[in-house]
Every structure is written in C-alpha cells, then in structure tokens.
Amino acid sequence: MKTGGIGRYLVCGIMMVMLLFGLNTLVFADRQGPPPNGGGFEQDDVNNDGKVTKDEFKGPEDLFDKLDANGDGEITKEEAKPKDGGPGDPPPQS
C-alpha cells in the first residue's frame, strides 16, 4: 500500500521553493556595491587627485554633466555623493 503520494509532492515543492528563494537571496544580496560597469568615484579617479575629469569618467557623458554640479569639468567626492539619501547616509534630522 502506497502512502503519502500528494504529501510527498507537496513537501518536495515547498523544499524547491525554499531552495530557490535561498539561492536568489545569495545571488542578489550584494546589489548595493559598486556599479556593474566597474565605475565608482575611486575607480574613476585614475590619478587619485580627489577629482574625476571627463577623460577619467567611465560613465555616459550626460551623467558626467549631471554630476558636475558647478560645471567646472571635474566631479569632486562631494558632487558624487547621492543626493537622495543613498546607502550609508545618516538619516534625516527631524
């Protein structure tokens, strides 16, 4: 006599969902790291002078122009900081 037919499939299904969820969490857990194209201020500042010029910048030109807030042709660390409270920024004071 066979027992547990549907129960066995149910348990296997639940285990597969848990396995896939766990793998998904491991694969996508570090999405707050550097941009996928290898960019980031430290990587782009080739000569380590604390500024990124258009020649050093690895991203799109329109993004450079957006980040260069004062239009001097260089992006400073201050200009490169997220303006929307990105990861690592202190919470807003109330």
Chimera marker file (.cmm) of the C-alpha trace (Angstrom):
<marker_set name="trace">
<marker id="1" x="0.000" y="0.000" z="0.000" r="1" g="1" b="0" radius="0.5"/>
<marker id="2" x="1.364" y="3.405" z="-1.039" r="1" g="1" b="0" radius="0.5"/>
<marker id="3" x="1.176" y="6.290" z="1.382" r="1" g="1" b="0" radius="0.5"/>
<marker id="4" x="1.975" y="9.974" z="1.243" r="1" g="1" b="0" radius="0.5"/>
<marker id="5" x="1.617" y="10.496" z="-2.534" r="1" g="1" b="0" radius="0.5"/>
<marker id="6" x="0.326" y="14.074" z="-2.512" r="1" g="1" b="0" radius="0.5"/>
<marker id="7" x="2.094" y="14.919" z="0.727" r="1" g="1" b="0" radius="0.5"/>
<marker id="8" x="5.440" y="13.874" z="-0.722" r="1" g="1" b="0" radius="0.5"/>
<marker id="9" x="4.926" y="16.144" z="-3.756" r="1" g="1" b="0" radius="0.5"/>
<marker id="10" x="3.833" y="18.977" z="-1.508" r="1" g="1" b="0" radius="0.5"/>
<marker id="11" x="6.925" y="18.641" z="0.682" r="1" g="1" b="0" radius="0.5"/>
<marker id="12" x="9.182" y="18.478" z="-2.398" r="1" g="1" b="0" radius="0.5"/>
<marker id="13" x="7.504" y="21.557" z="-3.848" r="1" g="1" b="0" radius="0.5"/>
<marker id="14" x="7.926" y="23.518" z="-0.628" r="1" g="1" b="0" radius="0.5"/>
<marker id="15" x="11.571" y="22.476" z="-0.410" r="1" g="1" b="0" radius="0.5"/>
<marker id="16" x="12.195" y="23.591" z="-4.016" r="1" g="1" b="0" radius="0.5"/>
<marker id="17" x="10.640" y="26.999" z="-3.347" r="1" g="1" b="0" radius="0.5"/>
<marker id="18" x="12.773" y="27.405" z="-0.229" r="1" g="1" b="0" radius="0.5"/>
<marker id="19" x="15.908" y="26.385" z="-2.139" r="1" g="1" b="0" radius="0.5"/>
<marker id="20" x="15.211" y="28.793" z="-4.993" r="1" g="1" b="0" radius="0.5"/>
<marker id="21" x="14.449" y="31.630" z="-2.565" r="1" g="1" b="0" radius="0.5"/>
<marker id="22" x="17.689" y="30.943" z="-0.694" r="1" g="1" b="0" radius="0.5"/>
<marker id="23" x="19.755" y="30.932" z="-3.896" r="1" g="1" b="0" radius="0.5"/>
<marker id="24" x="18.067" y="34.115" z="-5.080" r="1" g="1" b="0" radius="0.5"/>
<marker id="25" x="18.924" y="35.804" z="-1.781" r="1" g="1" b="0" radius="0.5"/>
<marker id="26" x="22.576" y="34.753" z="-2.037" r="1" g="1" b="0" radius="0.5"/>
<marker id="27" x="22.951" y="35.867" z="-5.641" r="1" g="1" b="0" radius="0.5"/>
<marker id="28" x="21.283" y="39.270" z="-5.278" r="1" g="1" b="0" radius="0.5"/>
<marker id="29" x="22.306" y="40.119" z="-1.691" r="1" g="1" b="0" radius="0.5"/>
<marker id="30" x="25.203" y="42.400" z="-2.685" r="1" g="1" b="0" radius="0.5"/>
<marker id="31" x="23.391" y="44.755" z="-5.052" r="1" g="1" b="0" radius="0.5"/>
<marker id="32" x="24.465" y="47.878" z="-3.127" r="1" g="1" b="0" radius="0.5"/>
<marker id="33" x="28.113" y="47.515" z="-4.171" r="1" g="1" b="0" radius="0.5"/>
<marker id="34" x="29.835" y="49.384" z="-6.986" r="1" g="1" b="0" radius="0.5"/>
<marker id="35" x="28.026" y="49.937" z="-10.269" r="1" g="1" b="0" radius="0.5"/>
<marker id="36" x="28.043" y="46.907" z="-12.601" r="1" g="1" b="0" radius="0.5"/>
<marker id="37" x="30.286" y="48.644" z="-15.166" r="1" g="1" b="0" radius="0.5"/>
<marker id="38" x="33.122" y="48.851" z="-12.630" r="1" g="1" b="0" radius="0.5"/>
<marker id="39" x="32.623" y="52.572" z="-12.080" r="1" g="1" b="0" radius="0.5"/>
<marker id="40" x="32.536" y="54.486" z="-8.867" r="1" g="1" b="0" radius="0.5"/>
<marker id="41" x="34.474" y="57.529" z="-7.722" r="1" g="1" b="0" radius="0.5"/>
<marker id="42" x="37.615" y="55.746" z="-6.519" r="1" g="1" b="0" radius="0.5"/>
<marker id="43" x="37.832" y="53.593" z="-9.655" r="1" g="1" b="0" radius="0.5"/>
<marker id="44" x="37.312" y="56.560" z="-11.986" r="1" g="1" b="0" radius="0.5"/>
<marker id="45" x="39.786" y="58.862" z="-10.181" r="1" g="1" b="0" radius="0.5"/>
<marker id="46" x="42.749" y="57.352" z="-12.012" r="1" g="1" b="0" radius="0.5"/>
<marker id="47" x="45.379" y="59.855" z="-10.795" r="1" g="1" b="0" radius="0.5"/>
<marker id="48" x="43.995" y="59.916" z="-7.209" r="1" g="1" b="0" radius="0.5"/>
<marker id="49" x="43.727" y="63.705" z="-7.078" r="1" g="1" b="0" radius="0.5"/>
<marker id="50" x="40.256" y="63.643" z="-5.481" r="1" g="1" b="0" radius="0.5"/>
<marker id="51" x="38.546" y="64.737" z="-8.712" r="1" g="1" b="0" radius="0.5"/>
<marker id="52" x="37.222" y="62.892" z="-11.758" r="1" g="1" b="0" radius="0.5"/>
<marker id="53" x="37.617" y="64.579" z="-15.147" r="1" g="1" b="0" radius="0.5"/>
<marker id="54" x="35.706" y="63.733" z="-18.333" r="1" g="1" b="0" radius="0.5"/>
<marker id="55" x="38.756" y="61.805" z="-19.540" r="1" g="1" b="0" radius="0.5"/>
<marker id="56" x="38.748" y="59.661" z="-16.384" r="1" g="1" b="0" radius="0.5"/>
<marker id="57" x="34.960" y="59.194" z="-16.195" r="1" g="1" b="0" radius="0.5"/>
<marker id="58" x="33.790" y="55.761" z="-17.414" r="1" g="1" b="0" radius="0.5"/>
<marker id="59" x="30.068" y="56.519" z="-17.475" r="1" g="1" b="0" radius="0.5"/>
<marker id="60" x="27.883" y="58.276" z="-20.047" r="1" g="1" b="0" radius="0.5"/>
<marker id="61" x="28.667" y="61.912" z="-20.809" r="1" g="1" b="0" radius="0.5"/>
<marker id="62" x="25.201" y="63.137" z="-19.821" r="1" g="1" b="0" radius="0.5"/>
<marker id="63" x="25.680" y="61.562" z="-16.373" r="1" g="1" b="0" radius="0.5"/>
<marker id="64" x="29.024" y="63.338" z="-16.009" r="1" g="1" b="0" radius="0.5"/>
<marker id="65" x="27.338" y="66.655" z="-16.821" r="1" g="1" b="0" radius="0.5"/>
<marker id="66" x="24.609" y="65.933" z="-14.269" r="1" g="1" b="0" radius="0.5"/>
<marker id="67" x="27.120" y="65.051" z="-11.523" r="1" g="1" b="0" radius="0.5"/>
<marker id="68" x="29.354" y="68.052" z="-12.278" r="1" g="1" b="0" radius="0.5"/>
<marker id="69" x="27.093" y="70.391" z="-10.313" r="1" g="1" b="0" radius="0.5"/>
<marker id="70" x="29.221" y="73.537" z="-10.669" r="1" g="1" b="0" radius="0.5"/>
<marker id="71" x="30.143" y="72.901" z="-14.327" r="1" g="1" b="0" radius="0.5"/>
<marker id="72" x="33.913" y="73.170" z="-13.812" r="1" g="1" b="0" radius="0.5"/>
<marker id="73" x="34.653" y="69.978" z="-15.788" r="1" g="1" b="0" radius="0.5"/>
<marker id="74" x="35.527" y="67.934" z="-12.699" r="1" g="1" b="0" radius="0.5"/>
<marker id="75" x="33.463" y="65.840" z="-10.290" r="1" g="1" b="0" radius="0.5"/>
<marker id="76" x="34.503" y="66.051" z="-6.649" r="1" g="1" b="0" radius="0.5"/>
<marker id="77" x="33.636" y="63.481" z="-3.988" r="1" g="1" b="0" radius="0.5"/>
<marker id="78" x="31.045" y="65.912" z="-2.629" r="1" g="1" b="0" radius="0.5"/>
<marker id="79" x="29.390" y="66.232" z="-6.052" r="1" g="1" b="0" radius="0.5"/>
<marker id="80" x="29.447" y="62.439" z="-6.493" r="1" g="1" b="0" radius="0.5"/>
<marker id="81" x="27.595" y="61.746" z="-3.230" r="1" g="1" b="0" radius="0.5"/>
<marker id="82" x="23.981" y="60.572" z="-3.634" r="1" g="1" b="0" radius="0.5"/>
<marker id="83" x="21.550" y="63.439" z="-3.192" r="1" g="1" b="0" radius="0.5"/>
<marker id="84" x="18.627" y="61.204" z="-2.252" r="1" g="1" b="0" radius="0.5"/>
<marker id="85" x="19.918" y="59.661" z="0.952" r="1" g="1" b="0" radius="0.5"/>
<marker id="86" x="21.689" y="56.661" z="-0.525" r="1" g="1" b="0" radius="0.5"/>
<marker id="87" x="23.080" y="53.741" z="1.449" r="1" g="1" b="0" radius="0.5"/>
<marker id="88" x="25.410" y="54.824" z="4.235" r="1" g="1" b="0" radius="0.5"/>
<marker id="89" x="23.974" y="58.319" z="4.542" r="1" g="1" b="0" radius="0.5"/>
<marker id="90" x="22.793" y="59.334" z="8.007" r="1" g="1" b="0" radius="0.5"/>
<marker id="91" x="19.024" y="59.516" z="8.477" r="1" g="1" b="0" radius="0.5"/>
<marker id="92" x="17.471" y="62.968" z="8.083" r="1" g="1" b="0" radius="0.5"/>
<marker id="93" x="17.201" y="65.044" z="11.247" r="1" g="1" b="0" radius="0.5"/>
<marker id="94" x="13.643" y="65.981" z="12.302" r="1" g="1" b="0" radius="0.5"/>
<link id1="1" id2="2" r="1" g="1" b="0" radius="0.2"/>
<link id1="2" id2="3" r="1" g="1" b="0" radius="0.2"/>
<link id1="3" id2="4" r="1" g="1" b="0" radius="0.2"/>
<link id1="4" id2="5" r="1" g="1" b="0" radius="0.2"/>
<link id1="5" id2="6" r="1" g="1" b="0" radius="0.2"/>
<link id1="6" id2="7" r="1" g="1" b="0" radius="0.2"/>
<link id1="7" id2="8" r="1" g="1" b="0" radius="0.2"/>
<link id1="8" id2="9" r="1" g="1" b="0" radius="0.2"/>
<link id1="9" id2="10" r="1" g="1" b="0" radius="0.2"/>
<link id1="10" id2="11" r="1" g="1" b="0" radius="0.2"/>
<link id1="11" id2="12" r="1" g="1" b="0" radius="0.2"/>
<link id1="12" id2="13" r="1" g="1" b="0" radius="0.2"/>
<link id1="13" id2="14" r="1" g="1" b="0" radius="0.2"/>
<link id1="14" id2="15" r="1" g="1" b="0" radius="0.2"/>
<link id1="15" id2="16" r="1" g="1" b="0" radius="0.2"/>
<link id1="16" id2="17" r="1" g="1" b="0" radius="0.2"/>
<link id1="17" id2="18" r="1" g="1" b="0" radius="0.2"/>
<link id1="18" id2="19" r="1" g="1" b="0" radius="0.2"/>
<link id1="19" id2="20" r="1" g="1" b="0" radius="0.2"/>
<link id1="20" id2="21" r="1" g="1" b="0" radius="0.2"/>
<link id1="21" id2="22" r="1" g="1" b="0" radius="0.2"/>
<link id1="22" id2="23" r="1" g="1" b="0" radius="0.2"/>
<link id1="23" id2="24" r="1" g="1" b="0" radius="0.2"/>
<link id1="24" id2="25" r="1" g="1" b="0" radius="0.2"/>
<link id1="25" id2="26" r="1" g="1" b="0" radius="0.2"/>
<link id1="26" id2="27" r="1" g="1" b="0" radius="0.2"/>
<link id1="27" id2="28" r="1" g="1" b="0" radius="0.2"/>
<link id1="28" id2="29" r="1" g="1" b="0" radius="0.2"/>
<link id1="29" id2="30" r="1" g="1" b="0" radius="0.2"/>
<link id1="30" id2="31" r="1" g="1" b="0" radius="0.2"/>
<link id1="31" id2="32" r="1" g="1" b="0" radius="0.2"/>
<link id1="32" id2="33" r="1" g="1" b="0" radius="0.2"/>
<link id1="33" id2="34" r="1" g="1" b="0" radius="0.2"/>
<link id1="34" id2="35" r="1" g="1" b="0" radius="0.2"/>
<link id1="35" id2="36" r="1" g="1" b="0" radius="0.2"/>
<link id1="36" id2="37" r="1" g="1" b="0" radius="0.2"/>
<link id1="37" id2="38" r="1" g="1" b="0" radius="0.2"/>
<link id1="38" id2="39" r="1" g="1" b="0" radius="0.2"/>
<link id1="39" id2="40" r="1" g="1" b="0" radius="0.2"/>
<link id1="40" id2="41" r="1" g="1" b="0" radius="0.2"/>
<link id1="41" id2="42" r="1" g="1" b="0" radius="0.2"/>
<link id1="42" id2="43" r="1" g="1" b="0" radius="0.2"/>
<link id1="43" id2="44" r="1" g="1" b="0" radius="0.2"/>
<link id1="44" id2="45" r="1" g="1" b="0" radius="0.2"/>
<link id1="45" id2="46" r="1" g="1" b="0" radius="0.2"/>
<link id1="46" id2="47" r="1" g="1" b="0" radius="0.2"/>
<link id1="47" id2="48" r="1" g="1" b="0" radius="0.2"/>
<link id1="48" id2="49" r="1" g="1" b="0" radius="0.2"/>
<link id1="49" id2="50" r="1" g="1" b="0" radius="0.2"/>
<link id1="50" id2="51" r="1" g="1" b="0" radius="0.2"/>
<link id1="51" id2="52" r="1" g="1" b="0" radius="0.2"/>
<link id1="52" id2="53" r="1" g="1" b="0" radius="0.2"/>
<link id1="53" id2="54" r="1" g="1" b="0" radius="0.2"/>
<link id1="54" id2="55" r="1" g="1" b="0" radius="0.2"/>
<link id1="55" id2="56" r="1" g="1" b="0" radius="0.2"/>
<link id1="56" id2="57" r="1" g="1" b="0" radius="0.2"/>
<link id1="57" id2="58" r="1" g="1" b="0" radius="0.2"/>
<link id1="58" id2="59" r="1" g="1" b="0" radius="0.2"/>
<link id1="59" id2="60" r="1" g="1" b="0" radius="0.2"/>
<link id1="60" id2="61" r="1" g="1" b="0" radius="0.2"/>
<link id1="61" id2="62" r="1" g="1" b="0" radius="0.2"/>
<link id1="62" id2="63" r="1" g="1" b="0" radius="0.2"/>
<link id1="63" id2="64" r="1" g="1" b="0" radius="0.2"/>
<link id1="64" id2="65" r="1" g="1" b="0" radius="0.2"/>
<link id1="65" id2="66" r="1" g="1" b="0" radius="0.2"/>
<link id1="66" id2="67" r="1" g="1" b="0" radius="0.2"/>
<link id1="67" id2="68" r="1" g="1" b="0" radius="0.2"/>
<link id1="68" id2="69" r="1" g="1" b="0" radius="0.2"/>
<link id1="69" id2="70" r="1" g="1" b="0" radius="0.2"/>
<link id1="70" id2="71" r="1" g="1" b="0" radius="0.2"/>
<link id1="71" id2="72" r="1" g="1" b="0" radius="0.2"/>
<link id1="72" id2="73" r="1" g="1" b="0" radius="0.2"/>
<link id1="73" id2="74" r="1" g="1" b="0" radius="0.2"/>
<link id1="74" id2="75" r="1" g="1" b="0" radius="0.2"/>
<link id1="75" id2="76" r="1" g="1" b="0" radius="0.2"/>
<link id1="76" id2="77" r="1" g="1" b="0" radius="0.2"/>
<link id1="77" id2="78" r="1" g="1" b="0" radius="0.2"/>
<link id1="78" id2="79" r="1" g="1" b="0" radius="0.2"/>
<link id1="79" id2="80" r="1" g="1" b="0" radius="0.2"/>
<link id1="80" id2="81" r="1" g="1" b="0" radius="0.2"/>
<link id1="81" id2="82" r="1" g="1" b="0" radius="0.2"/>
<link id1="82" id2="83" r="1" g="1" b="0" radius="0.2"/>
<link id1="83" id2="84" r="1" g="1" b="0" radius="0.2"/>
<link id1="84" id2="85" r="1" g="1" b="0" radius="0.2"/>
<link id1="85" id2="86" r="1" g="1" b="0" radius="0.2"/>
<link id1="86" id2="87" r="1" g="1" b="0" radius="0.2"/>
<link id1="87" id2="88" r="1" g="1" b="0" radius="0.2"/>
<link id1="88" id2="89" r="1" g="1" b="0" radius="0.2"/>
<link id1="89" id2="90" r="1" g="1" b="0" radius="0.2"/>
<link id1="90" id2="91" r="1" g="1" b="0" radius="0.2"/>
<link id1="91" id2="92" r="1" g="1" b="0" radius="0.2"/>
<link id1="92" id2="93" r="1" g="1" b="0" radius="0.2"/>
<link id1="93" id2="94" r="1" g="1" b="0" radius="0.2"/>
</marker_set>
